[in-house]
Amino acid sequence: MVLPLKYYSNAKLLITAEYLVLKGAKALALPLNLGQDLCVQETDSGYIEWISTVKGEAWFDAKILFSSLILIETNKPDKAKKLIEILRFAKSLNPSFLNQSKGLKVKANIEFDLDWGLGSSSTLVSNIAWWAACNPYQLNKMAFHGSGYDIACARSNSPLFYQLIDKKPNIERIEFNPPFFNQLTLVWLNQKQNSREEIGRFDQSENYFSEISEINKITSEMAPCDNLTRFMKLMELHENIISSVVGVTKVKQALFAEFNGAIKSLGAWGGDFILVASEKSFEYVQNYFNQKGFHTVVKFDSLWRIANSL
């Protein structure tokens, strides 16, 4: 093994098919121009000395006995427990992982606010899977039980359709470059949703055949859509379907009924980001949400990794 080893994975946004992507719905997903890196250096310490930073600031550290992956010390026990679990899963997928060294110093840096729900877990899993030379989708399924769309984004430089077919990832790179980008805004709802808890709450015993069929149509139409009015209509249709599936009031109806435009939840409902589309100016959108107490208002294309080359 040649060290140091360096890896990088992209953060993500799920634009369509939240929840139903777990049941095989076709999703539109975007890699972002933010992510997480991982650097691995060999030592003779007998430990894995792990340091994670968020935007360069100290956040998490752990000292793990190299030979047995037993925790020695940490500042965040729950995070350390999950990290060790992921490392053990990776080793189960590739038994030669962690066999060539006496110790390691690992440094990771997350480029985005952890509360934003942009993929701190998926980018970590993707990087560890690269390091361990194992299947990232299998590792993600073992660690977090998600659909895997976020892993696809972690390793893509272009927008994509993501769909589970026979429970296996099907990824299609696409172009997504609507002429109304400057009319799209992302607003953070001031709280992070726990994706694992949301997956657990979602009733996966239902088939949702008709809902999935409608979501597939919306996803397929939304990606090439070049008309803002139609795009906003598709957002609203999508919200109606997911609202009925998860039994949660639509975010516009609950919080922003008088807003001039369309609003769509992204990811787990009730937190994370919402997608906002309006014929009004960005200043109108920003002022509206600021007055409501929401101050993270970001132009859509400032986060999206614009890379449409297939």
Secondary structure as GFF3:
##gff-version 3
##sequence-region A 1 310
A	DSSP	beta_strand	5	14	.	.	.	ID=ss1
A	DSSP	three_ten_helix	20	23	.	.	.	ID=ss2
A	DSSP	beta_strand	27	43	.	.	.	ID=ss3
A	DSSP	beta_strand	47	54	.	.	.	ID=ss4
A	DSSP	beta_strand	57	65	.	.	.	ID=ss5
A	DSSP	beta_strand	70	74	.	.	.	ID=ss6
A	DSSP	alpha_helix	77	93	.	.	.	ID=ss7
A	DSSP	beta_strand	103	110	.	.	.	ID=ss8
A	DSSP	three_ten_helix	114	116	.	.	.	ID=ss9
A	DSSP	alpha_helix	120	132	.	.	.	ID=ss10
A	DSSP	alpha_helix	136	144	.	.	.	ID=ss11
A	DSSP	alpha_helix	149	154	.	.	.	ID=ss12
A	DSSP	beta_strand	160	165	.	.	.	ID=ss13
A	DSSP	beta_strand	168	173	.	.	.	ID=ss14
A	DSSP	three_ten_helix	181	183	.	.	.	ID=ss15
A	DSSP	beta_strand	184	188	.	.	.	ID=ss16
A	DSSP	alpha_helix	195	201	.	.	.	ID=ss17
A	DSSP	alpha_helix	209	222	.	.	.	ID=ss18
A	DSSP	alpha_helix	228	246	.	.	.	ID=ss19
A	DSSP	alpha_helix	251	255	.	.	.	ID=ss20
A	DSSP	beta_strand	262	265	.	.	.	ID=ss21
A	DSSP	beta_strand	273	277	.	.	.	ID=ss22
A	DSSP	alpha_helix	282	291	.	.	.	ID=ss23
A	DSSP	beta_strand	297	299	.	.	.	ID=ss24
A	DSSP	alpha_helix	300	303	.	.	.	ID=ss25
###
